[in-house]
């Protein structure tokens, strides 16, 4: 029956070569998270929006009284980017679960990974054409890159249960995240060199042009290194991949309906997913808006931001491995809860950071780096234990809605608080609620019972 249906039981165990290929997609797509989303895109798109609003590049966003009107809606220049991030998540609510259902039904998941990854990287490369006041083009390209990139990660994550057993997944997931931070940090280091060598003091237009090409470089990096997992990964068809003939997209929509109805049979999995969506919303909002906070509220130079993000990236490489080792001793959930306590401290400390002083900002980046990779990697592996066999893509579709910089309520709250108070400090401290509520919900999930209810064998430690 397994051979006839294409269930994962007929797939040979993964070896080191295939796992290494899987790790490299983290290396490939992390360039978007670091170079684009975390460092350059927020300040770049905000600058383009200021020009469209009738202000100069040298005008502080707080002092820019002009507004832009996408689709006839009046938006403050400083709020456009957070609103676009929120819109991308609203759209992923519809796209990513369908993509997960399609991934479970297609016998060629590698092709699906290739298509979504190359669309995302092409949209990132398209920022070469975002010049002058083309803020709408920049927003549209970001939507395509973020949504398609999220879809590719849904497919990518769905490979994890077939690559490692219950007691190995924390380690495998942590290694993937660690390599991702290393790759993202390496490209960012190259871009730091470019900014340092090519920037001219008081030439805002030149700085903007350099930021544009740094964004483009992330798209090129993404496309090139995606070739490695496409070469080394084998096909791991889902449980429904060969049971029907016909259009997998149509079947994917149908299966999504069944999944939405059927997920009620796994309320504890849904409970964990709710906790994750809340606390990860806070994490992703910090990642997405840290650059904008640093430039607009703290008046820090672009080079300071890049150095700080580099610290975060390379420390996150070690932090992911460190928290992975910690999870092997005390369990994944306790380790994640420990990291959320540290995240609370980070957000509160960010409110009190002095303007114009790079050292405190860098020290806060050190704290973020130590907890960032581990909290994300362990959440991914822990969720894999709660998924019914053969439904990996569908469930990771829901999971990915609030992952890789696509948070929803966080950026929306941040943008609204800024529009009301005209202060990014109040925006950043408002994120405390996400870590507090998410942590409480995670602590309440009976994980061992949830894993058993999903039909899986619990790992030795939780």
C-alpha positions as CSV (number, residue, x, y, z in Angstrom):
1,X,0.0,0.0,0.0
2,X,2.9,2.4,0.8
3,X,4.4,1.9,-2.7
4,X,1.0,2.5,-4.3
5,X,0.2,5.7,-2.5
6,X,3.6,7.3,-2.5
7,X,3.7,7.7,1.3
8,X,6.9,8.6,3.0
9,X,7.4,5.1,4.2
10,X,8.8,4.0,0.9
11,X,11.5,6.7,0.9
12,X,15.0,5.5,2.0
13,X,16.5,7.2,5.0
14,X,18.3,10.4,4.3
15,X,22.1,10.5,4.4
16,X,24.6,13.2,5.2
17,X,24.8,14.4,1.5
18,X,21.0,15.0,1.3
19,X,20.8,16.7,4.7
20,X,23.7,19.0,3.6
21,X,21.8,19.8,0.5
22,X,18.8,20.6,2.6
23,X,20.8,22.9,4.9
24,X,21.9,24.9,1.9
25,X,18.5,26.3,1.2
26,X,18.7,28.0,4.5
27,X,22.0,29.4,3.3
28,X,20.4,30.6,0.0
29,X,17.2,32.2,1.3
30,X,18.7,33.8,4.4
31,X,20.3,36.5,2.2
32,X,16.8,37.9,1.7
33,X,16.1,38.0,5.5
34,X,19.4,39.7,6.3
35,X,20.6,41.9,3.5
36,X,17.1,42.8,2.2
37,X,14.5,42.6,5.0
38,X,16.6,43.3,8.1
39,X,19.1,45.9,6.8
40,X,18.4,47.6,3.5
41,X,14.7,47.4,2.5
42,X,13.1,49.3,5.3
43,X,15.3,52.5,5.0
44,X,15.5,52.1,1.2
45,X,11.7,51.9,0.6
46,X,11.0,54.5,3.2
47,X,13.4,56.9,1.4
48,X,11.8,56.2,-1.9
49,X,8.4,56.8,-0.3
50,X,9.6,60.1,1.2
51,X,10.5,61.3,-2.3
52,X,7.1,60.3,-3.6
53,X,5.6,62.2,-0.7
54,X,7.4,65.4,-1.9
55,X,10.2,65.4,0.7
56,X,13.9,65.2,0.1
57,X,16.1,62.3,1.0
58,X,17.8,64.3,3.8
59,X,14.4,65.0,5.4
60,X,13.8,63.0,8.6
61,X,10.8,60.8,8.3
62,X,9.3,62.5,11.4
63,X,9.5,65.8,9.7
64,X,8.1,64.7,6.4
65,X,4.5,66.1,6.4
66,X,3.7,64.8,2.9
67,X,1.8,61.6,2.3
68,X,1.5,59.0,-0.4
69,X,-1.8,57.6,-1.6
70,X,-1.5,53.9,-2.7
71,X,-4.9,52.8,-4.0
72,X,-6.3,56.2,-2.8
73,X,-5.4,55.5,0.8
74,X,-3.6,58.3,2.6
75,X,-0.5,56.9,4.3
76,X,2.4,58.6,6.2
77,X,5.8,57.9,4.5
78,X,7.1,56.3,7.7
79,X,4.2,53.9,7.9
80,X,4.2,52.6,4.3
81,X,6.8,49.9,4.8
82,X,5.2,48.4,7.9
83,X,1.9,48.4,6.2
84,X,3.3,46.6,3.1
85,X,4.8,43.9,5.4
86,X,1.4,43.5,7.0
87,X,-0.3,43.3,3.6
88,X,2.1,40.6,2.6
89,X,1.1,38.5,5.5
90,X,-2.6,39.0,4.9
91,X,-2.0,37.6,1.4
92,X,0.1,34.7,2.6
93,X,-2.9,33.6,4.7
94,X,-4.5,32.5,1.4
95,X,-1.3,31.5,-0.5
96,X,0.9,29.5,1.8
97,X,-1.6,26.8,3.1
98,X,-2.7,26.1,-0.5
99,X,1.0,25.8,-1.5
100,X,1.5,23.3,1.4
101,X,-1.5,21.2,0.2
102,X,-0.1,21.3,-3.3
103,X,3.4,20.2,-2.0
104,X,1.8,17.1,-0.3
105,X,0.0,16.1,-3.5
106,X,2.7,16.6,-6.1
107,X,5.2,13.8,-6.7
108,X,7.8,16.5,-7.7
109,X,8.4,18.7,-4.7
110,X,11.8,19.7,-5.9
111,X,10.3,21.4,-9.0
112,X,7.9,23.2,-6.7
113,X,10.8,24.4,-4.6
114,X,12.6,25.6,-7.7
115,X,9.7,27.5,-9.2
116,X,8.8,29.4,-5.9
117,X,12.5,30.1,-5.1
118,X,13.3,31.5,-8.5
119,X,10.2,33.7,-8.6
120,X,11.2,35.2,-5.3
121,X,14.8,35.7,-6.3
122,X,13.8,37.3,-9.6
123,X,11.5,39.7,-7.8
124,X,14.4,40.7,-5.5
125,X,16.7,41.3,-8.5
126,X,13.9,43.5,-9.9
127,X,14.7,46.1,-7.3
128,X,17.3,47.3,-9.8
129,X,14.4,49.2,-11.4
130,X,13.1,50.8,-8.2
131,X,14.4,54.3,-8.7
132,X,13.1,57.9,-8.2
133,X,9.7,57.8,-6.6
134,X,8.7,54.3,-7.7
135,X,7.6,53.3,-4.2
136,X,4.6,51.3,-5.5
137,X,6.9,49.2,-7.7
138,X,9.1,48.5,-4.7
139,X,6.1,47.5,-2.6
140,X,4.8,45.2,-5.3
141,X,8.2,43.5,-5.8
142,X,8.5,43.0,-2.0
143,X,5.1,41.4,-1.9
144,X,6.0,39.0,-4.7
145,X,9.4,38.1,-3.2
146,X,8.1,37.7,0.3
147,X,5.1,35.6,-0.6
148,X,6.9,33.4,-3.1
149,X,9.8,33.1,-0.8
150,X,7.5,32.0,2.0
151,X,5.9,29.5,-0.3
152,X,9.4,28.0,-1.1
153,X,10.1,27.7,2.6
154,X,6.8,25.8,3.1
155,X,8.0,23.2,0.5
156,X,11.5,23.2,2.1
157,X,10.3,22.7,5.6
158,X,8.0,19.8,4.5
159,X,11.2,17.8,3.8
160,X,12.3,17.8,7.5
161,X,10.3,14.9,8.9
162,X,11.6,12.7,6.1
163,X,15.2,13.7,6.8
164,X,15.4,13.0,10.5
165,X,13.7,11.0,13.2
166,X,12.0,12.5,16.3
167,X,15.2,12.6,18.4
168,X,17.3,14.1,15.6
169,X,15.1,16.9,14.3
170,X,16.2,19.5,16.8
171,X,19.8,19.0,15.8
172,X,19.1,18.9,12.0
173,X,16.8,21.9,12.2
174,X,19.3,23.9,14.3
175,X,22.1,23.1,11.8
176,X,20.0,24.4,9.0
177,X,19.3,27.6,10.8
178,X,22.9,28.0,11.8
179,X,24.1,27.6,8.3
180,X,21.5,30.1,7.1
181,X,22.7,32.7,9.5
182,X,26.3,32.1,8.4
183,X,25.4,32.4,4.7
184,X,23.3,35.5,5.3
185,X,26.1,37.1,7.4
186,X,28.7,36.4,4.7
187,X,26.7,38.2,2.0
188,X,26.0,41.0,4.4
189,X,29.8,41.3,5.1
190,X,30.4,41.7,1.4
191,X,27.8,44.4,1.3
192,X,29.4,46.2,4.3
193,X,32.6,46.3,2.3
194,X,30.7,47.8,-0.7
195,X,29.0,50.4,1.5
196,X,32.3,51.4,3.2
197,X,34.2,51.7,0.0
198,X,31.6,53.3,-2.3
199,X,29.7,55.6,0.0
200,X,30.3,59.3,-0.2
201,X,29.6,61.5,2.9
202,X,26.4,63.6,2.6
203,X,25.6,62.1,-0.8
204,X,22.2,60.6,0.0
205,X,21.4,59.6,-3.5
206,X,24.6,57.6,-3.8
207,X,23.8,55.8,-0.5
208,X,20.4,55.0,-1.9
209,X,21.9,53.6,-5.1
210,X,24.3,51.4,-3.1
211,X,21.4,50.0,-1.0
212,X,19.5,49.2,-4.2
213,X,22.4,47.1,-5.6
214,X,22.9,45.4,-2.2
215,X,19.3,44.3,-2.4
216,X,19.8,43.0,-5.9
217,X,22.8,41.0,-4.8
218,X,20.6,39.1,-2.3
219,X,18.4,38.0,-5.2
220,X,21.4,36.8,-7.2
221,X,22.8,34.9,-4.1
222,X,19.4,33.3,-3.5
223,X,19.1,32.0,-7.1
224,X,22.6,30.6,-7.3
225,X,22.7,28.7,-4.0
226,X,19.2,27.3,-4.6
227,X,20.9,25.1,-7.2
228,X,22.7,23.1,-4.4
229,X,19.5,21.7,-2.7
230,X,18.0,21.1,-6.1
231,X,20.9,18.9,-6.9
232,X,21.3,16.9,-3.7
233,X,17.7,16.5,-2.4
234,X,15.7,13.5,-3.4
235,X,11.9,13.6,-4.0
236,X,9.9,12.9,-0.9
237,X,6.3,12.6,-2.1
238,X,3.4,13.3,0.3
239,X,0.8,10.8,1.2
240,X,-1.6,11.9,-1.5
241,X,0.9,12.5,-4.2
242,X,-0.1,9.5,-6.4
243,X,-3.6,8.7,-5.3
244,X,-5.3,10.8,-7.9
245,X,-4.8,12.0,-11.4
246,X,-5.6,15.6,-12.4
247,X,-4.6,19.1,-11.6
248,X,-2.6,19.2,-8.4
249,X,-3.5,22.9,-7.8
250,X,-7.2,22.2,-7.9
251,X,-6.6,19.1,-5.7
252,X,-4.5,21.3,-3.4
253,X,-7.5,23.7,-2.9
254,X,-9.7,20.8,-2.2
255,X,-7.3,19.2,0.2
256,X,-6.9,22.5,2.0
257,X,-10.6,22.5,2.7
258,X,-10.3,19.0,4.2
259,X,-7.3,20.1,6.3
260,X,-9.1,23.2,7.7
261,X,-12.0,20.9,8.7
262,X,-9.7,18.1,9.9
263,X,-7.4,20.2,12.0
264,X,-10.1,20.4,14.6
265,X,-9.2,16.7,15.2
266,X,-5.8,18.0,16.5
267,X,-6.7,20.8,18.8
268,X,-3.4,20.6,20.7
269,X,-1.5,21.1,17.4
270,X,-3.7,24.1,16.7
271,X,-3.0,25.4,20.3
272,X,0.8,25.2,19.7
273,X,0.5,26.9,16.3
274,X,-1.4,29.7,17.9
275,X,1.3,30.2,20.5
276,X,4.0,30.1,17.8
277,X,2.2,32.6,15.6
278,X,2.0,35.1,18.5
279,X,5.5,34.9,19.8
280,X,7.1,34.6,16.4
281,X,5.1,37.6,15.3
282,X,7.1,39.6,17.8
283,X,10.4,38.1,16.7
284,X,9.7,38.8,13.0
285,X,8.6,42.3,13.7
286,X,11.9,43.1,15.5
287,X,13.8,41.6,12.6
288,X,11.8,43.4,9.9
289,X,11.8,46.9,11.5
290,X,15.2,47.0,13.4
291,X,16.8,49.0,10.6
292,X,14.0,51.5,10.3
293,X,14.1,51.9,14.1
294,X,17.9,52.4,14.1
295,X,18.0,54.9,11.2
296,X,14.8,56.9,11.9
297,X,14.6,56.9,15.7
298,X,18.2,56.4,16.8
299,X,19.8,58.4,14.0
300,X,22.4,55.7,13.4
301,X,24.5,55.4,10.2
302,X,23.9,52.7,7.7
303,X,27.4,51.2,8.4
304,X,26.5,50.9,12.1
305,X,23.3,49.0,11.3
306,X,25.2,46.6,9.0
307,X,27.9,45.9,11.6
308,X,25.2,45.2,14.2
309,X,23.4,42.9,11.9
310,X,26.6,41.1,11.1
311,X,27.1,40.6,14.8
312,X,23.6,39.2,15.0
313,X,24.2,36.9,12.0
314,X,27.5,35.3,13.1
315,X,26.4,35.1,16.8
316,X,23.1,33.5,15.7
317,X,25.2,30.8,14.0
318,X,26.7,29.8,17.3
319,X,23.5,30.6,19.2
320,X,21.4,28.2,17.1
321,X,23.9,25.4,17.8
322,X,24.2,26.4,21.5
323,X,20.4,26.3,22.0
324,X,20.2,23.1,20.0
325,X,22.7,21.6,22.5
326,X,20.7,23.1,25.4
327,X,17.5,21.5,24.0
328,X,19.2,18.1,24.0
329,X,19.7,18.5,27.7
330,X,16.5,20.1,28.9
331,X,14.1,19.8,26.0
332,X,13.0,22.1,23.2
333,X,10.1,23.7,24.9
334,X,12.0,24.8,28.0
335,X,14.8,26.2,25.7
336,X,12.3,28.2,23.7
337,X,10.7,29.6,26.8
338,X,14.1,30.6,28.1
339,X,14.7,32.4,24.8
340,X,11.3,34.3,25.0
341,X,12.3,35.7,28.4
342,X,15.4,37.1,26.8
343,X,13.4,38.5,23.9
344,X,11.2,40.4,26.5
345,X,14.4,41.9,27.9
346,X,15.6,42.9,24.4
347,X,12.4,44.8,23.5
348,X,12.3,46.6,26.8
349,X,15.9,47.6,26.5
350,X,15.4,48.8,22.9
351,X,12.9,51.4,24.2
352,X,15.7,53.0,26.4
353,X,18.5,53.0,23.8
354,X,20.0,56.5,23.5
355,X,20.0,58.2,20.1
356,X,23.2,58.7,18.1
357,X,25.2,56.1,20.2
358,X,26.1,53.0,18.2
359,X,27.6,50.9,21.1
360,X,24.4,50.2,23.1
361,X,22.6,49.3,19.8
362,X,25.4,46.8,19.0
363,X,25.3,45.3,22.5
364,X,21.6,44.7,22.0
365,X,22.4,43.1,18.7
366,X,24.7,40.7,20.6
367,X,21.8,39.6,22.9
368,X,19.5,39.1,19.9
369,X,22.1,37.0,18.1
370,X,22.4,34.6,21.0
371,X,18.7,33.7,21.1
372,X,17.4,34.4,17.5
373,X,18.5,31.2,15.6
374,X,17.7,28.8,18.5
375,X,14.2,30.0,19.1
376,X,13.3,29.7,15.5
377,X,15.1,26.4,14.8
378,X,13.6,24.7,17.8
379,X,10.1,25.9,17.0
380,X,10.4,24.4,13.5
381,X,11.5,21.0,14.8
382,X,9.0,21.0,17.6
383,X,6.1,21.7,15.2
384,X,7.3,18.8,13.0
385,X,6.4,16.4,15.9
386,X,2.8,17.7,15.9
387,X,2.0,17.1,12.2
388,X,0.1,13.9,11.1
389,X,2.3,11.9,8.7
390,X,2.0,12.8,5.1
391,X,0.5,16.3,5.8
392,X,3.8,18.1,6.3
393,X,3.3,20.6,3.5
394,X,-0.2,21.5,4.5
395,X,0.6,22.1,8.1
396,X,3.9,24.0,7.4
397,X,1.8,26.2,5.1
398,X,-0.1,27.4,8.2
399,X,3.2,27.6,10.2
400,X,5.0,29.7,7.6
401,X,2.3,32.4,7.7
402,X,4.2,34.0,10.6
403,X,7.7,33.1,9.7
404,X,10.8,34.5,7.8
405,X,9.8,38.2,8.3
406,X,6.2,37.8,7.3
407,X,4.6,38.8,10.6
408,X,1.2,40.4,10.5
409,X,-0.1,42.0,13.7
410,X,3.3,43.1,14.9
411,X,4.1,45.4,11.9
412,X,0.5,46.6,11.9
413,X,0.6,47.5,15.6
414,X,4.0,49.1,15.1
415,X,2.8,51.2,12.1
416,X,-0.4,52.3,13.9
417,X,1.4,53.2,17.1
418,X,3.9,55.4,15.0
419,X,1.0,57.0,13.1
420,X,-0.7,57.9,16.4
421,X,2.3,58.9,18.5
422,X,4.9,59.8,15.9
423,X,7.4,57.8,17.9
424,X,9.1,54.5,17.0
425,X,10.0,53.9,20.7
426,X,6.4,53.4,21.7
427,X,6.1,51.1,18.6
428,X,8.9,48.9,19.7
429,X,7.9,48.5,23.3
430,X,4.4,47.6,22.3
431,X,5.8,44.3,21.0
432,X,6.2,43.1,24.6
433,X,2.6,41.7,24.5
434,X,3.6,39.2,21.7
435,X,6.4,37.5,23.7
436,X,4.4,37.5,27.0
437,X,1.2,36.0,25.6
438,X,3.0,33.6,23.2
439,X,5.2,32.3,26.0
440,X,2.3,31.7,28.3
441,X,0.4,29.8,25.7
442,X,3.4,27.7,24.8
443,X,3.9,26.7,28.5
444,X,0.3,25.5,28.6
445,X,0.5,23.1,25.6
446,X,0.6,19.4,26.8
447,X,3.2,18.5,24.2
448,X,3.7,14.8,24.8
449,X,-0.1,14.3,24.6
450,X,-0.2,16.5,21.5
451,X,2.5,14.5,19.7
452,X,0.8,11.2,20.5
453,X,-2.6,12.6,19.3
454,X,-1.0,13.4,15.9
455,X,0.1,9.8,15.6
456,X,3.8,10.3,16.2
457,X,6.3,9.0,18.7
458,X,7.4,11.7,21.2
459,X,11.1,12.4,21.5
460,X,12.9,11.5,24.8
461,X,13.0,15.1,26.0
462,X,10.5,17.9,25.5
